Amino acid sequence: MRLLLHAGTEKTGSSYLQTAFNDRSGDLATRGIHYPTGGFQQGDRTGGIKGEGAAIEVMLQFDDRRGLAERLACHRVAAEEAGCDTVLLSNSAIWRALLSSGEEALLGSADRAGFGGVEALVLLRDPIEHAVSHYRQVVKVGRAVGPFS
């Protein structure tokens, strides 16, 4: 069983991908990819799509390895029951948790959950464009005022 992890980063089209994964979960399943749709919530004006990837990110932040292994095992079982050989999880902020010692927790938990490893996709963006886009987003949602300089 494979575990694919789309790990962001923010402002790289992650919300679009998560919505597409959710909307096309049936098509993904026919190709052997299980994308858990439970708990999916479309983002609001502040962004922030919620789904199973977000739950994984929180468990990594709090170093909840037991809970993480149990949750991943549930996804593995659901994938097997659906005839899939791959689980796909997505969260735009999970990369932060992976950088701050979450990589070891994820790999160990995935192993205990019966996955043969983890493959990650991390999308990056030109840092200047990323900074401008991020600034525009925080202004749009009212968390910043004033010029970008």
Disulfide bonds with the S-S distance in Angstrom:
none
